[in-house]
Amino acid sequence: MALTSRVLASGPGWRVQDVICSAGPRDRTVQEEHDVGCIAIVTAGTFRYRSTVGSAVLAPGALLLGSPCHGFECSHDHSTGDRCLSFKFAPEFLEDVVAAVPGARQVAFGVPRLPPLSDLLPIVAAAEAARDDGDTAELEEIAHRLAGAVVATLAGPPRRPAPPSRSDERRISAALHRIERDAHEPLPLAGLAGVAAMSRYHFLRTFRAVVGMTPHQYILHTRLHRAAVRLRRTADSISAVAFAAGFNDLSTFNRRFVRIMGASPSAYRASAGLPTKKGRLKSRPHSSQEA
């Protein structure tokens, strides 16, 4: 049996790993124990998961749940191999999330899994896309969103959230001003939450309620908007435009631009009758906050 695990991103109290298993029906199962809280998105393959709180067959789209000190084992009785996007959380991280979710009281997970649920599909799909794109900044946001969504689902029917207070709006406005000023710079979630004097999860929820999108989505929107304006107003090379907007990689910029704007940067510029300059993006040290 071969098991490979690669850390994709990490931060205070959380980490994300891409886990690939090649075990089959003839491989012996091994008893293990979760050292921290775990929410793993199954992205390929099927397997049986047995834990202290029960057992279930997991398939793509399902979420494996594990609590610290809970024993578990995984077996492949009828198929070979699987792949999971595993989010690991320190107890204090989950305690902060539980404290912020209305109706939630318990940090430990009382069930071994959540089946594929339509309410969780947007987060699951975003997580898999972020893994494939290597988008570490978005994975940080998704870690908080996923933990909150799972805690809220287990807490029962959602209560109608209270509208943001004037104090909340004032704090989010401070973060918006920071993004407006420094959108071309790395803007980690923890730093923006600090500007708003909120915990990371509470900031993420409140920002989305006030602005209508997550901080990462808003930063990306701001960068692409500025790039689009500069493409129309100047004859600067596309690579120079991408670099100035805050993108560290030209292919990432092109892919994001096409996804949001519906055309490549060169085609977008050509539609305005402006010439396109060719150029390579100068090398820049890799940043974990790359858009």
N, C-alpha and C positions, 0 to 999 in steps of 0.2 A: 504494500500500500504506500502511495506517495501523497504527502500533504504539503502544499506550498502556501506560504502566507506572506504577503507583501504589504507593508504599511504605506498607505496612500496619503494620509494626512493625519495630523494630531495637534492637540492643543491642551490647555488646562482642563483636566478631567475627562478628556475624550480622545479617541483615536479611531481611525477607519482602516480596515484591512481588506484586501482582496484575497480570498481564501479559495483555493482550488484543490479538490480531493479526487483521487483516481481509484478509490476503494471499490471493490466489487463483492458479489455474493460469497466468494471463497475467503475473503479477508476477515480476520478475527477482530471483533469489536474491543475497544479499549475504554475502560472506565476513566472518566476525567472529572474535573471540577471547575466551575466558573470562578475565576479569581475576582472579576468585577461584573457589573451589569452588562448584559449583551443583548443587542437587537440585531439579528442577521437577516438580510434580505436574500432569499434564494433566487438566483438569477438563471440557473441552469441545473438540470438533473433532478432526481427525486431520491429521498432517503427517509428512513425512520429515525426519529429523534426521541429518545427516552430521557426524562429528567426527573428530579425529585417530585415535581408536581404533576406528572403524567407523561403520556406519549402521544405521538401523532406522526402521520406521514406528511412530509413537506414537499411541495412542488414549487415551480417558479411563481413568484408573486407572493408567496407566504412569508411570514416573519417568524423566525426562531427567537424565542425569549428565554433568557437565562438570568438568574439572580446570583449574587456572590455566595460562595460556599455550597451551592446546589450542585449535586452530582449529575452527570449526564453521560450518554453514549450515543453514537450515531452508527447506523448500520445500513448496508445496501443489499437488502435481501433479494431484490428483483431487478436491479439495474446496476450500472457501473458509473461512478463519478458524479460530481456536482460542483457547483461554484456558488459562493456566497459573498455578499458585500457585508462585512461584519463591523458593526459599530459597538465599541466598548466604552462604558461609562463608569467613572468613579462614583461611589455612593453619594458623595456630597453634590455631584453634578445632578444626579437624579432627584436628590432631596430638594434642590432649588427648583427643578421642573415641577415636581409634585406640589410644592408650595404655591406655584403660580397657576396651576390648572384648577378651575372651579370643580368642586366635588371629589377631587383626588385626595386620597389619604394614605395610600400604601406605596412604598418604594419597591418592595419585592413583587415580582410578577407571579400571579396565582395560577397561570395557565402556561403550557409549554409553547404555544404558538398562537398567532393570529392568521386566519386564512386570507387569501387574496380578497381584499375589500375595496370597493369602488372609492370610498372616501380616502383611502391611503394611496391609491394608484398614482396621483400626481407626484407625490413625494418619492414613491418607489421608482417611477420612471425618471424623475430628475436625478436621483442618486445614481442610477445606472448610466445615464448620459454623462454625468459629472465624472464618474470613474473612467469612462471611455475617452473623455476629453482631457483628462488630467487636471480638472479644475479644482484645485485644493481650496480656494476661497469659497466656492459654492458648497463643497463637502462640509465645511465648517458650519455653514448655515443649515444644511440638511441634517446634520447631526442633532442640532437643537430642535428643528422642526419634527424630525422623526421621533425623538424621545417624547416631545410634547404630544404628538398625535397618538402614540401608543398609550401613554398614560391617560389621555382623555378618553380613548376608546374603551379602555378597561374600567374607567370610572363610571361609565354608563351614558345614557342619553345626554347630549350637551345642553348646558344651560345657555340662555341668551346672554352673551357677554355685555358688560356695561360699556357704554360709549367712552372713548378716551376723555379724560378730564382736561381742564385747561392747563393744569400742571403737566400732564402727559404731553399735550400738544406743544407746550413751551420747551420741554426737554427734547422732543423729537425735532423741533425746529432748530435747536442747537446742533444736532447731528446733521441735519440737512445743510446747514450753513458750512459745516466742516466738509461735507461731500462736495458742495459747490466750489469751495476754495481749493480743495486738494484731490479732486477726482482723478487726476493723472498719477497720483501717488498710491502706494499700497494702503488700503484702509481695512484692517482686520476688524472683525465683529467686536472683539473685546475692546478695541480702542474706541469705536463708535459708541458702544454701550457705556464706556467710561465718560465720554463727553456728555451723555444723557444722564449720568449718575443712576444707571439701572443695572440689574443683573443682565447677563447676556440673553437668557431666554425671555425675560420680561420685556427687554428692549426689542427683541425680534417680533414678539406678538404685538406690542404697542406700535412699532414702526409700521407694520403691515396694516393695522387698523387705521392709522392716521393717513398713510400715504397710498395704500391700496396695492402695494407690492413689497417684497422683502428688500432689505438693504442691498444685497448683492444684485438683485434685479434692477434696482434704482441706479446703482453705480454703473452697471453695464449700460443702462439706458442713457445716462448722462455722457458716458464716454463715446458711445456710438453717435449720439446727437451732435456732440462737438466735432467728431470726425467727419460726419456728413456735411456739416456747415463748412468746415475747412476744405473739404473736397470740392465744394461748389465755389468757394470764394478765392481759392489759391490754385497755383499750378505746382504746389509742393508734391514731391514723390509720395506715393501711397505708403511706403514704409515710414517716411518722416511723419506723415499724418497719424499713422498707427502708434508710433513711438510717443508722439506728443500727447495723444489721448490717454495713454496709460497702458497700452498693450505691449507686452514684452516679446511677442512672437507674431510674425506676419501671418502665418497660417491660421493662428487663433483669431486674429482680427478679421481676416477674410471670411472664415467660417461663421463667426458671429454676425458679421455685417450682412452676409447673404441670408442668414436665418431670420434676422429682424427686418432688414430693409427690402428683401426680396430680389436683390441684384448684387452683383459683385461691386467692389469699390470703383473699379475702372468703368464698368457699365453705368453705374450711378453717375459718375462724373461725366461720362460721354453724353448722357441724356441731357445734360445742361449745355452741351456744345463746348466743353472745356477740354484741353489736351491732357493726356495722361503721361506722367513721367514715370519711367521705370527706375526702380532702385531697391537695393537690399536693405533690410532692417539691420542696423548695426548691432553687434553683439552686446548683450547686457547681462549682468549677473542674474541668475535665475531667482525669481521671487515666488514665495509660496502664496502670495496674494495676487498672482497673475489672473487677469479676467478670464 
